Each structure stands twice: as C-alpha cells, then as structure tokens.
Amino acid sequence: MGQDAVEEQIKQTAAQRVAQMNDYISFMADKTNDLETRQYYKKQALNLFAGRGYEYEENGIRKEGVRMEITSVSNTRPRSKLMRVYFNGLINLSYQKVSIQSTELAKIKVSNLQRIDNNMYVCTCYFDQVFIGYRDGIPIYKDITRKKVKCYVEVQDVEGGPQEYVVLLGDVHALDTKRIK
C-alpha cells in the first residue's frame, strides 16, 4: 500500500474513533437508557482515550487524565473537566430529556498526520456537537459547539497480516459555541 493510502487509512480510523466517542456521549445523555446502561457506555467511552480516562504521559509530561472542554451560550469561555468527571455530569444532567447529535462520520474533518516516530502519528479531528435540553417535552436550551480532539495513532505490525492502526483519543477542546434558535 502506498504512503498516501496508508495515511488515508489512518485518518479514516481516527475519524471512526471520534464518531464512536460521539455515539457513546449520545447514549450516556439519553435518559431513555437506564442508569446501568449509561454507566456501561461511560466505561466503553473511557476505553477510547489515552490512559483510559486516567493518568497517562504525553511528551514526558504526566497528565492526570484526558480532559473535555465545556461551554454554553451564556459562558463561552471553555472550562476544562477530566473526561471521567464530564461523563458523570453527562449521565446526571438535570434536564428531563437530552439530545446530543454530532457530525456524521463522513463529515468529520481530519488534519494532516504528523509523524512523531517510526510507529506513532498524531492528528486532530474536528466535529460539531448539537446539544438540546428539554423540560416537559419542550426544548429549553439548544446550542451547537465546534470541537476538536487530538488523536494518537500507533501503527502495529501484525505477524503475517497487514499493519493495524490503534487510535487513542486525547483532550477535546471547544472552539466555538452558538445558540440554536
């Protein structure tokens, strides 16, 4: 496989991982799922991240865990929370109903890959997230936030088979939040 095809495969794998994270976020926020089911999706989602949501090392620096930036239309300055804390908050939102929809897989934008060493790349994926909170069946809060997430891609050789690309997600940053009318 040529280098361009390899890079496209890696970028596609990163975008799939981000789409999977977004699905899990949507499942965690969905109050039609029971608490046990939402906790299950939290565990699955944490497995997508560097350190599985706990301590990890980046460029020789020890980090407490990956972080999610959150914003709202009334507070557009991003606030950073540990991913596991963010997920707990998501599961326990006070709205009666919550809908979180994100950019579909084919429309997730992926930056060019940066090679860190022989078998490690990083890239950034960009997506939009629409959040709607309901009370008594009426949407009382709606916003759309542009987000980016750092992706760490490790190329692993598989004996007798093609290389595999293992993607772990890093910090998620909120870039821009707008009210939806």
JOZICOR-V296825 format. One record per residue. N is the residue number from 0. PSI is psi in radians with two decimals (* if undefined). Layout:
BEGIN
N|PSI ; N|PSI
END
This chain:
BEGIN
0|2.32 ; 1|2.84 ; 2|-0.70 ; 3|-0.73 ; 4|-0.68 ; 5|-0.81 ; 6|-0.72 ; 7|-0.71 ; 8|-0.75 ; 9|-0.79 ; 10|-0.69 ; 11|-0.72 ; 12|-0.72 ; 13|-0.79 ; 14|-0.68 ; 15|-0.68 ; 16|-0.72 ; 17|-0.74 ; 18|-0.67 ; 19|-0.76 ; 20|-0.80 ; 21|-0.68 ; 22|-0.81 ; 23|-0.70 ; 24|-0.77 ; 25|-0.75 ; 26|-0.69 ; 27|-0.65 ; 28|-0.32 ; 29|1.88 ; 30|-0.09 ; 31|-0.31 ; 32|2.44 ; 33|2.90 ; 34|-0.71 ; 35|-0.72 ; 36|-0.76 ; 37|-0.64 ; 38|-0.65 ; 39|-0.80 ; 40|-0.54 ; 41|-0.82 ; 42|-0.78 ; 43|-0.75 ; 44|-0.75 ; 45|-0.54 ; 46|-0.25 ; 47|-0.24 ; 48|2.70 ; 49|2.32 ; 50|0.11 ; 51|0.54 ; 52|-0.04 ; 53|-2.82 ; 54|2.44 ; 55|3.02 ; 56|2.39 ; 57|2.14 ; 58|0.72 ; 59|0.02 ; 60|2.24 ; 61|2.24 ; 62|2.54 ; 63|-0.46 ; 64|2.83 ; 65|2.72 ; 66|2.66 ; 67|2.21 ; 68|2.39 ; 69|2.61 ; 70|2.98 ; 71|2.99 ; 72|-0.48 ; 73|-0.26 ; 74|1.47 ; 75|-0.20 ; 76|2.11 ; 77|2.40 ; 78|2.41 ; 79|2.31 ; 80|2.58 ; 81|2.46 ; 82|-0.76 ; 83|-0.56 ; 84|-0.75 ; 85|-0.81 ; 86|-0.70 ; 87|-0.75 ; 88|-0.69 ; 89|-0.76 ; 90|-0.55 ; 91|0.39 ; 92|2.54 ; 93|-0.15 ; 94|2.62 ; 95|-0.61 ; 96|2.50 ; 97|2.37 ; 98|2.18 ; 99|2.05 ; 100|2.49 ; 101|2.91 ; 102|2.35 ; 103|2.71 ; 104|-0.87 ; 105|-0.35 ; 106|0.06 ; 107|2.20 ; 108|2.37 ; 109|2.24 ; 110|2.99 ; 111|2.62 ; 112|2.52 ; 113|2.21 ; 114|2.23 ; 115|-0.75 ; 116|-2.92 ; 117|-0.63 ; 118|0.38 ; 119|2.29 ; 120|2.80 ; 121|2.64 ; 122|3.03 ; 123|2.32 ; 124|2.43 ; 125|2.39 ; 126|2.87 ; 127|2.56 ; 128|2.14 ; 129|2.19 ; 130|2.25 ; 131|2.17 ; 132|2.34 ; 133|2.59 ; 134|2.30 ; 135|0.66 ; 136|0.01 ; 137|2.28 ; 138|2.11 ; 139|-0.20 ; 140|2.27 ; 141|2.27 ; 142|2.89 ; 143|2.29 ; 144|2.27 ; 145|2.24 ; 146|2.77 ; 147|2.58 ; 148|2.36 ; 149|2.38 ; 150|2.26 ; 151|2.17 ; 152|2.06 ; 153|2.24 ; 154|2.14 ; 155|2.31 ; 156|2.37 ; 157|2.19 ; 158|2.13 ; 159|0.17 ; 160|-3.13 ; 161|2.79 ; 162|2.62 ; 163|2.64 ; 164|1.98 ; 165|2.10 ; 166|2.21 ; 167|2.44 ; 168|2.61 ; 169|-2.61 ; 170|2.53 ; 171|2.17 ; 172|2.43 ; 173|2.16 ; 174|-0.67 ; 175|2.32 ; 176|2.32 ; 177|2.53 ; 178|2.48 ; 179|2.26 ; 180|*
END
